[in-house]
Amino acid sequence: MSLLEVTDLHVSFPTSDGLVQAVRGVSFRVGRGQTLGIVGESGSGKTVSTQSLLGLTPGADISGSAMFDEVNLLALGEDQMRHIRGAQIAAIFQDPLTSLHPLYKVGWQIAEMIRAHDHSVTKAQARTRAVDLLKQVGIPEAARRVNDYPHQFSGGMRQRAMIAMALSLNPKLIVCDEPTTALDATVQAQILDLLLRLQRDFDTALIMITHDLGVIADIADSVMVMYAGKAAEYADRRTLFYQPHHPYTIGLLESIPGSTGAAERLRPIPGQPPSLINVPSGCAFHPRCRYVMDRCISQTPPLITLESGAGGHQSACWLPAATGLGAEAEELREEAVAAGRTGRAKAVAEATAATIEARGSVA
């Protein structure tokens, strides 16, 4: 049974400009000791979809269900949520410098986290626990550094301190919201190795939110690709990388530089993500898609199950079920597009092709 199962989650924000549809009917699950990766461009709804589960989206209109250990998180009041947030579900945010209070010592902040949820712990016991946690996450001279302020830590050390705080009460689930974005490649690898080791030691489930598919390749068991507040594709890690179906997923994979260092042009996704106030009709990705067909403009594709993938491969696209990046799959897609494209879809495709060509000439 899944530790967390989210069903038909909708999150919207009323604004003076209109209703921002940040999350539009997302469903996913996370098993105990497993890692779910959520990827997509900025503004795709990755962070909002998880923060809404923890009551961190004030003013939002939220519907759906989020069953965590047989408790619906979306039905809890603020007092009930305090017993879960931090103790059973922890979070590691993108910028640890803004997550840590600059006027308090790092050790004090970790100890405060412990005592806020367990009133039987004394200050001395909480401080000892903070030192042990800093040692576990690889902070050198933890007994001394526990008295340092956040600005005295490097970026990687601050993120390790945030991981220590997240682990302080042995939560069942940790939400990692782009925890390695601001770090260099070496420190990023160290943080990912640390998360994997701690996950094995404590059997903790992880939700890894990122725009970096390289991070997903290292850490995730299953992956959800989000676009314009919806799930575009959902699959196990291997299926997503070797048998992608949705054109947006294919575009993300083609945008990754190769490890060989060959002087080949990347193939970027043209255009910009849509406004979540005025979401395009049909498939929200159709203004940027090189495979756009007539029905893509007028009909919203459902998230259907494909045959590929051991864990259930789902994709929200009208293209045939042929998956992968090979020539055979590409030929089948082109045949489907040729049969399903007329005037308006052809114009959209030509505009997309022109954008790609213009970018190439500028480069």
N, C-alpha and C positions, 0 to 999 in steps of 0.2 A: 504494500500500500504506500502511496506517495506521502511524503512528509507535508508538502504543500501542493495544493491543487487549485489553480485559479481558473474560473469559468466565466466567459463572456464579460470580461471587465471593461467597463466604460468609464472614462474620466474626462470631464469637461470643465472649462473655466469661463464663467460669464465675464465679459469685458465690455468696455464702452465701444469697441470696434466690432463686437460680435461674439459669438460663442466659439471658444477655442476647443476643438475636439481632439484633445491630446492623446487619448487612448480610445480606440473604437472596436470593442468586441474582441479582446485578446484572451486566449486561453493557453495555459501551460501547466506543467507539473514538474516537481523536483523530488527525487527519491532521497532517502536517508544516505548520507555519505556520497552523494552524487553531485556533479557540477553541471549547471545549466548556463550556457553562454547566450547572452542577448546582444546582438550586433545591429548596427545600422548607423546612418549619418546623424549628425546633430539635428535635433528636432523631430526625431522619428518616434518618440514616446518611450524610450528605454527607461530613463530615470523615473518618469512620472508613474509608469506601470508598477514599479516596486515601491516608491515612496508612498504611494496611496495605500499600500497594504499596511504601512506602519503609522498611518495617520499623520504624515508629514506634508500633506497638500491642503492647507487650510483654504476654505472658500471654494473648494472643488465640489462638483456634483458627481457622485460615485455610485455606480450600480454594478451588479454581478455578485459573485461569491468568491471567497478566498479561504478555503478550508485548510487550516494549519493544525495538525493533531486533533482533528474533529471539532475544531472551533472556527467559526466564521469570523475572520479578522475584520471584515467590513461592517459587522454588526456590533462590534465592541464600542463601549464608551471610552472616554479619555482615561478614566481611572483604571479600567480593566486593561487598556492597551499598555499602560505603564508597567504592568506586571510581565508583559510579553516583550515589549521593546527594550532591547539591551540585555535582558536575561535569557530569553529563548530565541529571539531574532536580533542579531547585531548588524551593524552597518559600518563599512569602511568607505569613506568618501574620497573624491578625486584629489582635493588639495588638503593635505593634513595641516598645513599652516593655518588655514582658516577654520579647521575643525577643532584645533586645540586652542584653549584660551591663552592669550599671550601673557597674562598677569599671574598665572598660577604655574607651579612647578609640574613637570610631567608626571612624576610619581604621585603627587597629590591628586591630580585629575583621574588617574587610574584607580587610586584608593577610594576616591569619592564615588566612582562608578560602582565599585564593589559594595560599599556601605549603603548606597541608595537603595539597593535591592535586597541586601541582607543586613538587617539591623543588629543581628547578634555578633557581628564582626567588630572588633575594636580597631581603633586607629592604628595601633602597632601591628596587629595582625594584617590589616589591609595593606600597610606599607610593606611588610614582608612579602605578601602576595604580589605586590607590584614589582618588587625587585625580582622575584622568581619569574614573573611573566616577561620582564625585559630581558632576562637571561635566555628564556626559551626562544625569543624572536631574534636573538643574536646581537643584542646591544652590549658592547664591551664595557667592562667595569660598571656593571649595572648598579651595584650598591652605591657608587658615587654619582653616576649619571641620573639616578632617580631624583636627585635634587636640582637638576638643571631645568632651565626654562625652554620652551619650544624653539626659540630663536637660536639656542646654543646647539641644537641638533641639525644635522644635514637633512636634505630632503628625504633621502632613503631611510635615515634613522627615525625621522618623524613618522613616516609611513609605518615603520616597524612598531613604533609606539602606539599608533592607532590600531594595528593588528593585535597588539598586546591587550589594549583596552577592550577590543571586540571579543577576545577570548577569555576575559577575566571571569566570566560566569559560566563558561562552557556551554555556549548557546547551541541549539540544534541546527540553526541556519544562519549563515553570514551573507549579507548582500554587499558585494564589492562593486562600487560604482566608479569604474575607470580608475582603479587604485594605482596604476603604473603609468598613466598618461604623462605626468610631469617629470618622470625619471629617465635617466639615460639607460641605454640598452643593457649594460652590465648590472646595474642596480635592479632594473626591471626583472631580469632573469633570476636574481637572488630573491626578490619578493615573491615571484611565482613559485619558485622551489620551496620557499618557506610556507606558502599557503598549502601546497600539495602535501608537504610533510605534516603540517598540523592537521590537515584534513584526515590523513591516514591515522594519526595518533588519536584523534578525538571523534572520528566518524562523523564529522560535521558536513552538512550540505552547504554548497556554495551557489550563489547566483553571481556570475561574472558579467558585468555590463561593460562593453567596450566597443570602440570602432575599429580596433586592431585585430584583424583575423589571425595574425601571427600568435597573439595571446590565446585566442580560442583554440588554435591548433595544439598548443601546449597543455591546456588545462581542462577543456570541456569534455563532457560525456555526450551531451546533446546540445543543439544550437537552435535558437529562434532568431530569424532575421526579420527585423521590423522596418516598415516603411509607412510614413504618414499615419502613424497611430495604430496600424494593423500588423498582424503577422503575415509576412510575404511567403516565408518558407520555414518549415520545422522539420528537423531531421537529426539523426545521430551524427557525430562529428565526421566520421569517415565518409558517409554518404554525402554530406554537404560539400565536402572538398572535392570528391571524385565524381559525384553524380548530381551536380546542382541542376535545378529545373527552372526556377524563376529567373527571368532576365536581370532582375536587380541583384540577385545573388551572384549570377555570372559576371555582372559588371563589377561587383566588389572584388571578386577573385581576380579578374583581369587587370585590376588597378594595383595589384601587389607587385612590387619590383621583384624580379627573379634573383635567386641566390648566386647565379653564375656570373653576374656582372656583365652580361652581354649587352651591347649597345642597341637595345631594341626599345622602340617607343611603347610607353604604356598606353592602354586604351581606356581613357577616362569615361565616366558616365556624364553625358552632356546635361546642361541645365542645372537647376537648383531644386531642392526639396520643396514641395508645395506648401502654401499657407494652410494651416490647420483650421483657419476660419472659413476659407473658401476652398474646400477640397475638390479637386477635379472630379468630373463625373466618371462613372464606370471604374476601371482600374486607375487608382491614383498615380500609378507610375507611367501611364500611357504617354504623357507629353515628352518623356525622356527615353522611351523604349524604342529600340531599333526593330522590334518584332511586332509593332502595334498593328492590330487588325480592327475591323469595323466594330465588332462586338466589345472590344476593349474600351472603346470610347463611351458606350452607352450602358454596358452591363457590368456590374461588379462581380468579379470571379469569387466563388466560395473557396475556402481552404479545403481541398480534397486530398484524399489519401492516394498516393502512388504505390506501385508495386515494389519499387526499389527501397533498400534500406531495411536493416534488421529491426529497428525500433519504431517503424511507422513513419514513412516519409510523406510530408504534407506540403502542398504548394497552392498558392492562390493565383493561378494563371490559366488563361484559356489555351495555351499551347498544348500540343499533344504530350503524352506521358514520357516521350523520349527524353532521357536525362544524360548529363555529362557534357564535357567540353570537346569531345571528339568530332571528327568530320562527319560521321554517320548521323549523330544526333543533330548537328548543325544543318545537315541536308533535310532531315525531316521537319525541322523548324521552318526552314525556308519554304518548303512545299506548303506547309500549313498557312504561312503568311501570304503566299501568292494566291491561295484559294480564298482567303478571308479578308483581303484588302481591296478597297475601292477608293473613291475620291477623297473623302476626308482623312481616312487612315493613311493614304498615300502621301497626302500633304504633310501630315505630322511626321511621317517617316523621313520625307525629304528634308524637312527642317532640322530634324535630329542629325541626319547625315551631314548636312551643311555645317552645323555647329561643330561636329567632330572634325571635319576637314579644316575649318577655320582655326581651330585650336592647334591642329597639326602644323599648319603653315606658320602660325605665330611662333611655335616652339622651334 
